[in-house]
Amino acid sequence: MAKVAFLGLGVMGYPMAGHLAKAGHEVTVYNRTAAKAEAWVAEHGGAMGTTPAKAAQDADFVMACVGNDDDLRSVCLGDDGAFAAMKAGAVFVDHTTVSAKVTTELYAEAASRDVSFVDAPISGGQAGAENGVLSVMCGGDQAAYDAALPVIDVYARICRRIGDSGAGQMTKMCNQIAIAGLVQGLSEALHFATKAGLDGRAVVEVISQGAAGSWQMQNRYETMLDDHFDHGFAVDWMRKDLGICLDTADETGASLPVTALVDQFYKDVQKMGGGRWDTSSLIKRLSDD
């Protein structure tokens, strides 16, 4: 069992930290809104730190799951940041979806302090976090990954090192690119079924067992047909992620025409007031036309 700090107790981080506590790790949590950390301690035990540095003090592993590049920098850097307090040889594991640029920056800063940094973005949504079955894609040094793997495995269905620092974030970009096209395709299929006078549930029952089947179809078709989107991964966060994908595509020379189009569709959903709706709300653009 290890001494672990967990920074960020949102819809993903809160249950992930809970799995670590249930597994017997000694967990100290930090959250920007202290009430959330207090609630977590009341539920799971452990301790809370009033700053990232205080939470990370003497930890073997520091896990983070925050919002964006700036949020990640804020919990890592400065006098109150985790890096200032981490002991030599400790491992920082970042589960946030951020740019490869900030990952490279923080990897180098951590190395200068004799601390390891593993980028380890996650996929599987809130349900995956709550059930401990996330997909974790990692970049960083092999030794740091090997050390962190038993801790990550507590809430992972699969965890794999893809390559050097930044490879995990690049893989998460592939994940989001694939999701964008899938959700738009599913939205159009369900919209078409409705307009054609078909029973959408019966349609999905059949086509989900063939080549059209996907996680999105399996987990989102019913709520899409029921016009229910107050759950899941928010459109605002998806646009943040797709922005990272598109910026990186410009840098690498990759062509992402469908991703760029779907990103604009999500912008339409935001204009409809759906920034906090689940990403499957793409169907609302079609249904409300």
C-alpha positions in Angstrom: 0.0 0.0 0.0 1.2 3.5 -0.9 0.8 7.0 0.4 -1.2 8.8 -2.3 -2.4 12.3 -2.8 -5.3 13.0 -5.1 -5.8 16.5 -6.5 -9.2 17.3 -8.0 -12.5 15.8 -6.8 -14.9 16.3 -9.7 -17.2 13.7 -11.2 -14.2 11.6 -12.1 -11.7 12.3 -9.4 -14.1 11.8 -6.5 -14.8 8.2 -7.1 -11.3 7.4 -8.4 -9.9 8.6 -5.1 -12.5 6.6 -3.3 -11.4 3.4 -5.0 -7.8 4.1 -3.8 -9.0 4.5 -0.2 -11.1 1.3 -0.4 -8.1 -0.6 -1.8 -6.2 0.3 1.4 -4.0 3.2 0.2 -3.4 6.1 2.5 -5.1 8.9 0.7 -4.9 12.6 1.2 -7.2 14.7 -1.1 -7.2 18.3 -2.3 -10.0 20.2 -4.1 -10.2 23.8 -5.0 -13.6 23.9 -3.3 -12.7 22.7 0.2 -16.3 21.5 1.0 -15.9 18.7 -1.6 -12.7 17.5 0.0 -14.4 17.6 3.4 -17.3 15.5 2.1 -14.9 13.0 0.6 -13.0 12.6 3.9 -16.3 12.2 5.7 -17.3 9.4 3.3 -14.0 7.6 2.8 -11.7 8.6 5.7 -8.1 9.7 4.9 -7.1 13.3 5.1 -7.4 16.5 3.2 -4.8 19.2 2.3 -5.6 22.8 2.1 -3.2 23.3 -0.8 -1.8 20.9 -3.4 1.6 21.1 -1.7 0.2 20.1 1.7 -1.7 17.2 0.2 1.4 16.0 -1.7 3.8 16.2 1.3 5.6 12.8 1.7 3.3 11.1 -0.9 4.7 8.3 -3.0 2.2 9.1 -5.8 0.3 12.3 -6.6 -2.6 11.8 -8.9 -4.4 14.8 -10.5 -7.7 15.0 -12.4 -8.5 18.7 -12.9 -10.0 20.8 -15.7 -7.5 22.1 -18.2 -3.9 23.2 -18.9 -4.1 26.2 -16.5 -5.7 24.2 -13.8 -3.0 21.6 -14.1 -0.2 24.2 -13.9 -1.8 25.7 -10.8 -1.8 22.4 -8.9 1.7 21.6 -9.9 3.7 24.8 -9.8 4.4 27.6 -7.4 4.9 27.6 -3.6 1.6 25.9 -3.0 1.9 23.5 -5.9 2.5 19.8 -5.6 6.0 19.8 -7.1 7.3 22.1 -4.3 6.5 19.5 -1.7 7.0 16.2 -3.5 9.9 14.1 -2.3 12.6 12.8 -4.6 11.6 9.7 -6.4 7.9 10.3 -6.1 5.6 10.0 -9.2 3.1 12.5 -10.4 0.3 10.9 -12.5 -1.9 13.3 -14.5 -5.3 12.0 -15.4 -6.5 15.4 -16.8 -7.0 15.7 -20.6 -4.6 18.5 -21.5 -2.3 19.5 -24.3 0.9 17.6 -25.0 2.6 21.0 -24.7 1.8 21.4 -21.0 2.7 17.8 -20.5 6.2 18.2 -22.0 6.6 21.4 -19.9 5.6 19.7 -16.6 7.6 16.5 -17.3 10.8 18.6 -17.7 10.0 20.6 -14.5 9.3 17.5 -12.5 12.5 15.9 -13.8 14.5 18.9 -12.6 13.2 18.2 -9.1 14.0 14.4 -9.2 10.2 13.7 -9.6 8.7 11.5 -12.3 5.7 12.7 -14.4 3.3 10.3 -16.2 0.6 11.6 -18.4 -2.3 9.3 -18.0 -5.6 10.6 -19.4 -8.7 8.5 -19.0 -11.7 7.4 -20.9 -14.9 5.7 -19.7 -16.9 8.6 -18.4 -18.4 9.1 -14.9 -19.8 5.5 -14.9 -16.3 4.2 -15.6 -14.9 6.1 -12.8 -17.6 5.1 -10.3 -17.3 1.4 -11.3 -13.5 1.4 -11.5 -13.3 0.4 -15.1 -11.5 3.3 -16.9 -9.3 3.0 -19.9 -6.0 4.7 -19.1 -3.5 5.7 -21.8 0.0 6.7 -20.6 3.1 8.4 -21.6 6.3 8.8 -19.7 9.4 6.9 -18.5 8.9 3.1 -18.3 10.2 2.9 -14.7 7.7 5.6 -13.5 4.9 3.9 -15.4 5.8 0.5 -13.9 5.8 2.0 -10.4 2.5 3.8 -10.8 0.7 0.9 -12.6 -0.5 -1.0 -9.4 -2.0 2.2 -8.1 -3.7 3.1 -11.4 -5.0 -0.4 -11.8 -7.3 0.1 -8.8 -9.7 2.1 -11.0 -8.7 0.8 -14.5 -10.1 -1.8 -16.8 -7.0 -1.4 -19.0 -3.9 0.7 -18.5 -1.2 0.8 -21.1 2.0 2.8 -21.7 1.9 4.1 -25.3 5.3 5.8 -25.4 7.4 8.6 -24.0 6.0 11.8 -22.3 3.0 13.2 -24.2 2.0 9.9 -25.9 -0.8 9.4 -23.4 -2.3 12.8 -24.3 -1.9 12.1 -28.0 -3.7 8.9 -27.6 -6.5 10.6 -25.7 -6.8 13.0 -28.7 -7.3 9.9 -30.9 -10.1 8.8 -28.5 -11.9 12.1 -28.7 -11.6 12.3 -32.4 -13.2 8.9 -32.7 -16.0 9.8 -30.3 -16.9 13.0 -32.2 -17.6 11.2 -35.4 -19.4 8.3 -33.7 -21.8 10.5 -31.7 -22.6 12.5 -34.8 -23.3 9.3 -36.8 -25.4 7.9 -34.0 -27.4 11.2 -33.8 -28.1 11.2 -37.5 -29.1 7.5 -37.4 -31.6 8.0 -34.6 -32.9 11.2 -36.1 -33.4 9.4 -39.5 -35.2 6.5 -37.7 -37.6 8.9 -36.0 -38.3 10.8 -39.3 -38.9 7.5 -41.1 -41.5 6.5 -38.5 -39.4 3.7 -37.1 -39.2 2.5 -33.5 -35.7 3.8 -32.5 -35.3 1.2 -29.8 -36.1 -1.6 -32.1 -33.7 -0.2 -34.7 -30.8 0.0 -32.2 -31.6 -3.5 -30.9 -30.8 -4.9 -34.3 -28.1 -2.6 -35.6 -26.1 -2.6 -32.3 -25.4 -6.3 -32.8 -23.8 -5.7 -36.2 -21.0 -3.5 -37.6 -22.7 -0.3 -36.4 -22.4 -1.2 -32.7 -20.3 1.0 -30.4 -20.0 2.1 -26.7 -21.9 5.3 -27.6 -24.8 3.3 -29.1 -24.9 0.9 -26.2 -24.8 3.6 -23.5 -26.4 6.6 -25.0 -29.2 5.7 -27.4 -32.0 5.5 -24.8 -31.3 8.8 -23.2 -30.9 10.4 -26.7 -34.3 9.0 -27.7 -35.8 10.2 -24.4 -34.3 13.7 -24.9 -32.4 13.4 -21.6 -28.9 15.0 -21.4 -28.4 16.0 -17.8 -25.6 13.5 -17.3 -22.3 12.3 -18.7 -19.4 14.3 -20.3 -20.3 17.9 -20.8 -20.2 19.6 -24.2 -18.1 22.4 -22.8 -15.4 19.9 -21.9 -15.7 18.1 -25.3 -15.1 21.4 -27.1 -12.0 22.0 -24.9 -10.7 18.6 -25.9 -11.5 19.0 -29.6 -9.8 22.3 -29.5 -6.6 20.6 -28.3 -7.0 18.0 -31.1 -7.4 20.6 -33.8 -4.5 22.7 -32.6 -2.3 19.6 -32.4 -3.4 18.6 -35.9 -2.3 22.0 -37.2 1.1 21.4 -35.6 1.5 17.8 -36.9 -0.1 18.3 -40.3 -2.9 15.9 -39.7 -6.2 16.4 -41.5 -9.3 16.3 -39.3 -12.2 17.5 -41.4 -15.0 15.6 -39.6 -13.7 16.6 -36.2 -13.6 20.2 -37.2 -17.2 20.0 -38.4 -18.5 18.3 -35.3 -16.6 20.8 -33.1 -18.8 23.5 -34.8 -21.9 21.4 -34.2 -21.0 21.3 -30.5 -20.7 25.1 -30.7 -24.3 25.2 -32.0 -25.3 23.1 -28.9 -23.6 25.6 -26.6 -25.6 28.4 -28.3 -28.7 26.4 -27.5 -27.8 26.5 -23.8 -26.4 23.0 -23.8 -22.9 23.6 -22.6 -23.4 21.3 -19.6 -25.4 18.7 -21.5 -23.9 15.3 -22.3 -22.0 15.1 -25.6 -24.8 12.9 -27.0 -26.9 16.1 -27.2 -25.6 16.5 -30.7 -29.0 15.0 -31.7 -30.7 18.2 -30.4 -29.4 20.1 -33.4 -31.3 17.8 -35.7 -34.4 17.3 -33.6 -34.9 21.0 -33.1 -34.4 22.0 -36.7 
